[in-house]
Amino acid sequence: MTDNKVQVGEMVPVLSKIAENKLNGTNYLDWSKTVRIYMRSIDKDDHLSSDPPTDDTKRLWLREDARLILQIRNSIDSEILGLINHCEFVKELMDYLEFLYSGKGNISRIYDVCRAFYRPEKETKTLTAFFMDFKKTYEELNMLLPFSKDIKVQQAQREQMAAMSFLGALPPEFDTAKSQILSGTDITSLQEDLMTKQTIGKGHVSDGLYILDAWVPRSVACSGIVFPFDVQCGLGQPFLRVLKKLCPQFHDISSVDCESCHFAKHHRSSLSPRVNKRVEFAFELVHSDVWGPCPILAKSGFRYFVTFVDDFSRMTWIYFMKNRSEVFAHFSAFCAEIKTQFNVHVHILRSDNAKEYMSGSFQNYMNQHGILHQSSCTDTPAQNGVAERKNRHLLETARALLFQMKVPKPFWADAISTACFLINRMPSTVLHGDVPYSVLFPTKPLFPVEPRIFGSTCFVRDVRPHLTKLDPKALKCVFLGYSRLQKGYRCYSPDLHKYLVSTDVVFSEHSQFFSSKFHSSSKGEDDDRLMYEIFPSVPIEPTISEDRTREDGLSVPVSVPVEPSNATDGANSGVAQSEDVNCLGEQAIIPSAPVKPPIVQVYSRRREHHDTCPAPIPSSSDPSSNDLDLPIGLRKVFYRKSNAEVILLVVYVDDIVITGDDCTGITSLKKFLQTKFHTKDLGPLKYFLGIEVTRSKKGIFLSQRKYVLDLLVETGKAGAKPCNTPMNPSVHLTKDDGDRLDDPEKYRRLVGKLNYLIVTRPDIAYAVSTVSQFMSEPTVKHWAALEQILCYLKGAPGLGLLYSNHGHSYIECFSDADWAGSKLDRKSTTGYCVFVGGNLVSWKSKKQSVVSRSSAESEYRAMAQSTCEVMWICHLLEEISLKPPLPAKLWCDNQAARHIASNPVYHERTKHIEVDCHFIREKIQENLISTSYVKTGEQLGDILTKSLNGTRVEYLCNKLGMINIYAPA
């Protein structure tokens, strides 16, 4: 019998492996079964249970055992081999592997397997995968807790299961105690002590509870095995696959519920594909999305378009808009058309969360007509993917149409309309080759007229009645698409500046109408003027909430003249100067001027005394008038209106700035001034009272860079380390905060100069307002706050305001209040900023005069001050013939204050602000203002009411239209 074994053993290949899947620590159950079956198949299973013999067969037995060990090692992962190098025999090797990976006697492992068996979780697994995992858990449980005929063993296992059930029901705060209990070698009973196996103890009963006498344990258990959560926390929250690799006993864990991992590693969830690719009938589901605003105004003044896509046929309807608020009107027209033409109702509308879809009128219409509105989750555009991809398809096709025949960009709306017309008549892969138009109109032809090349030259028959027999019979036009309601071609005539729809058209499709020069994006001034003449600008919706990025192409002045001496001395000089300088930049809010109004500077030579003024200048008559009875002071602003044109003249001592849209009148005015005074024309404005003016085709940029640099040199902060916030949010200044400053005059002078800097730097308005409250008795800590502002200015001395022509003149005001923000007297701080035509023109940060008892009260007082500012700006614009569209938008982030403004019923909360309530409601009824809600994160007035961190300051500066053209690209 021994010889047979030896012969079989010699036939065993040395380098072959027993199991196909190597042992990796997580598959021990399957692997060990494979090894035992293999050992029985070759009649070598005695090597698994017996030690080496001591008779003459020992040598042959050891050789067979060594061959088996080689085969077993070839079936073990290389990372585990280092743990079994000390094992010399098969029995020793298998016993050690069983000790490592079987889990027998490992209470923690038994607990995990029992929990997985009695509380299985299917999660996202398929039914087959879930059954296989459950079967595997069941087999492992049978291996760890085998069935025994012994009654005592069964009783012990039942006690053990009861203890584990109790531990499994404990909340997370008992995880440490649970870990210590499961780290032992046995759980015998719920009534016995784990260490001593004795009765826990006896005690007195008080109110139904046992009171145990304190005692010192004779031994302390050391926890060698912990829960996966504890191991993951100790290793720095590694991924689960890494944790399983390091700790094979956790191989069957599907997830670890870790709150820190959710905060640190949370990512987007993958969207499941649509179960039903198409709905059952037309207009059961309609997808919609708004695109815009387009940076280039379309021929008819459009900036936006909205699409409605039928999910059944994928037919697309497109509507162009001047404002986003027109979405509701177009949707109601779309629903009416569908009802009339197809005798069906729209059942479901799917869109994003844009405010035009969430308006009250839109939602009321949906409710009245029983239309369900499915909106996508925040920041999840993929849920509205059909409409998003349709917009992309339209834009890609439109760009191709524009580029192929060099069509100028202002015709983008015609290109998109044509793209929609063509896409509706092309086979779709979503419809398996069917055409969207044919799905809805199976009997109608696809094209009412023969398709032609977009942008090609064409000749349209001229049918005007006043033509003579010698006049041309056709107009040279450009083909720009098809008419939806007429059977003809849609052509544009540059000579007539209008669209023509006709079937009497002759095409020259290989001849492009526009040249490459006209199509180029880098047009000169002449091209810009031509565009303004052909395509006048129209009012559009304000776009203050859009991101503002750095504008390229601004010309930076190489040299800057010296500013007027003593122009900024004193704490109050900046206030007077800012009133005059605010008149600059009015060019940015002139809505329809075909040519940018010039801003020129005139220098008047001084007389013998500095305070001697030039002779009076007429302010409301022709420049050649001899009426010189109107006086003029050191600081004056004059204007003259002539028809629809206006001229503005700003005088500060001997510096004069002239601007307006009457170029001829400005030339006459300069000549008139030269005849009356010794003046010098300095050309386009570049520098005025410390304010640097830079212009380009993007707009006019105002900054005080040289003023800041001189201020840093004067205060010795030119080499200071920059910081990213003008005031530390954790610092709260009080009146008696620190030692008195030795030179308070130095403090006051610096505050006055910083106050003048607010003319172009609204980002430091709150900080300067705060330090201005301690002018009488400044302390060392107050001076440290001033130095913080200087360090902030050192970081970006060239930061300033960009005034661009956004194509509209809407007025928007952001009103905010920091309730009880002052630690000194608990008064609130008001902050507001006013935009005209998308440009920041006015802002303020000031502590309120009284203490407010609620945040709504402080916010409402801020709204009242903001309303006064809006009224003043409206009167100013009307006075210079620039009447803005009303009502002005007043944005507030306090819902209670908004409800007070709109609620005609007065209640307890309004008793302290009754006058303000009447005032604001009166202006709302007069259609001067309308209140709107803005999220706190988008509240631009936040920078004027409190100190913020650097990231928040940078974000709000970007929203306010502040850029730094001197920063490296």
Buried (B, 14 or more C-beta within 10 A) or exposed (E): EEEEBBEEBEEBEEEEBBBEEBBBBBBBBBBBEBBBEBBEEBEBBEBBEEEBBEEEBEEBBBEBBBBBBBBBBBBBEEEBEEEBEEBEBBBBBBBBBBEBBBBEEBBBBBBBBBBBEEEEEEEEBEEEEBEEBBEBBEEBBEBBBEEEEEEEEEEBBEBBBEBBEEBEEEEEEEBEEBBBBBBBEEBBBEEBEBEEEEEEEEEEEEEEEEEEEEEEEEEEEEBEBBBBBBBBBEEEBBEBEEBBBEBBBBBBBEEBEBEEBEEEEEEEEEEEEEEEEBBEEBBBBBBBBBBBBBEBBBBEBBBBBBBBBBBBBBBBBBBBBBBBBBBBEBBBEBBEEBBEEEEEEBBBBBBBEBEBBEBEEBBEBBEEEEBEBEBBEEEBEEBBBBBBBBBEBBBEBBBEBBEEBBBBBBBBBBBBBBBBBBBBBEEBEEBEEBBBBBBBBEEEEEEEBEEBBBBBBBBBEBEEEEEEEEEEEEBBBBBBBBBEEEEBBBBBBEEEEEBBBBEEBEBBBEEBBBEEEBBEEEBEEEBBBBBBEEBEBBBBBBBBEEEBEEBEEBEEEEEBEEBBEEBBEBBEBBBBBBEBBBBBBBBBBBBBBEEBBBBBBBBBEBEEEEEEBBEEBBBEEBBEEEEEEEEBEEEBBBBBBEEEBBBBBBBBBBBBBBBBBBEEBBBBBBEBBBEBBEBEBBEEBBBBBBBBBBBBBBBBBBBBBBBBBBBBEEBEBBEBEEBBBBBBEEEEBBEEBBEEBEEBEBBBBBBBBBBBBBBBBBBBBBBBBBBBBBBEEBBEBBBBBBBBBBBBBBBBBBBBBBBBBBBBBBBBBBBBBBBBBBEBEEBBBBBBBBBBBBBBBBBBBBBBEEBBBBBBBBBBBBBBBBBEBBBEBBEBBEEBBBEBEBBBBBBBBBEBBBEBBEEEEEEEBBEBBEEBBEBBBEBBEEEBBBBEEBEEEBBBBBBBBBBBEBEBBBBBBBBBBBBBBBEEE
